[in-house]
Amino acid sequence: MKLQEKQLIGNYFKNLRKKKKISVYETRKQTGLSYKQISGIESGEASYTIDTFLRVSKFLGCSFFLHEKKGSSFDNDVLNDN
């Protein structure tokens, strides 16, 4: 995954977490991830497994739909919160 794509997803997770008024501490408790892992994901600096990605997505109540677009491998349109 490209850095730009990781940053897009990380920003989405962070903004959604803040919108829902969920602390990093609560995210840590519910996902089993460390502060460093969450910080790395939200900043787009960390690489993570699909399992980690799905744990955070499920906890935040969001889903992702990935599809190929001409000229782009990833797009804002794929991010949705329920």
Phi, psi and omega per residue, in radians:
M1 nan 2.397 3.135
K2 -1.268 2.692 3.128
L3 -0.984 -0.760 -3.139
Q4 -1.034 -0.698 3.128
E5 -1.187 -0.733 3.110
K6 -1.118 -0.661 3.113
Q7 -1.177 -0.669 3.101
L8 -1.076 -0.834 3.123
I9 -1.148 -0.773 3.135
G10 -1.053 -0.777 3.100
N11 -1.101 -0.682 3.118
Y12 -1.092 -0.832 3.112
F13 -1.031 -0.824 -3.096
K14 -1.101 -0.820 3.140
N15 -1.111 -0.689 3.116
L16 -1.175 -0.731 3.111
R17 -1.046 -0.788 -3.141
K18 -1.191 -0.703 3.110
K19 -1.021 -0.662 -3.137
K20 -1.514 0.046 3.125
K21 1.005 0.782 3.111
I22 -1.828 2.234 -3.137
S23 -1.367 2.829 3.036
V24 -1.092 -0.675 3.121
Y25 -1.009 -0.825 3.136
E26 -1.125 -0.681 3.096
T27 -1.075 -0.733 3.097
R28 -1.050 -0.844 -3.113
K29 -1.053 -0.765 -3.026
Q30 -1.411 -0.448 -3.100
T31 -1.810 -0.319 -3.094
G32 1.383 0.178 3.127
L33 -1.593 2.710 3.105
S34 -1.440 2.880 3.071
Y35 -1.013 -0.736 -3.125
K36 -1.086 -0.714 3.113
Q37 -1.124 -0.812 -3.128
I38 -1.107 -0.778 3.119
S39 -1.053 -0.753 3.126
G40 -1.136 -0.686 3.100
I41 -1.155 -0.839 -3.087
E42 -1.164 -0.493 3.125
S43 -1.521 -0.220 -3.112
G44 1.435 0.152 -3.090
E45 -1.565 -0.330 -3.057
A46 -1.713 2.552 2.930
S47 -1.630 2.525 -3.102
Y48 -2.545 2.800 -3.113
T49 -1.432 2.882 3.059
I50 -1.048 -0.677 3.117
D51 -1.016 -0.808 3.124
T52 -1.102 -0.801 3.104
F53 -0.972 -0.805 -3.115
L54 -1.212 -0.628 3.098
R55 -1.076 -0.802 -3.141
V56 -1.169 -0.773 3.128
S57 -1.013 -0.834 -3.118
K58 -1.100 -0.777 -3.140
F59 -1.063 -0.725 -3.117
L60 -1.423 -0.147 3.107
G61 1.274 0.702 3.130
C62 -2.211 2.820 3.102
S63 -2.297 2.753 -3.131
F64 -2.204 2.402 3.081
F65 -2.120 1.986 -3.124
L66 -1.742 2.318 3.088
H67 -2.574 2.683 -3.127
E68 -1.475 2.327 3.074
K69 -2.091 2.547 3.088
K70 -1.091 2.254 3.088
G71 1.427 -0.036 -3.120
S72 -2.643 2.450 3.103
S73 -1.619 -0.199 -3.046
F74 -2.721 2.582 -3.076
D75 -2.598 2.666 3.099
N76 -0.974 -0.500 -3.080
D77 -1.082 -0.282 -3.068
V78 -1.454 -0.141 -3.068
L79 -1.677 2.180 -3.124
N80 -2.450 2.360 2.995
D81 -1.918 2.494 -3.077
N82 -1.523 nan nan
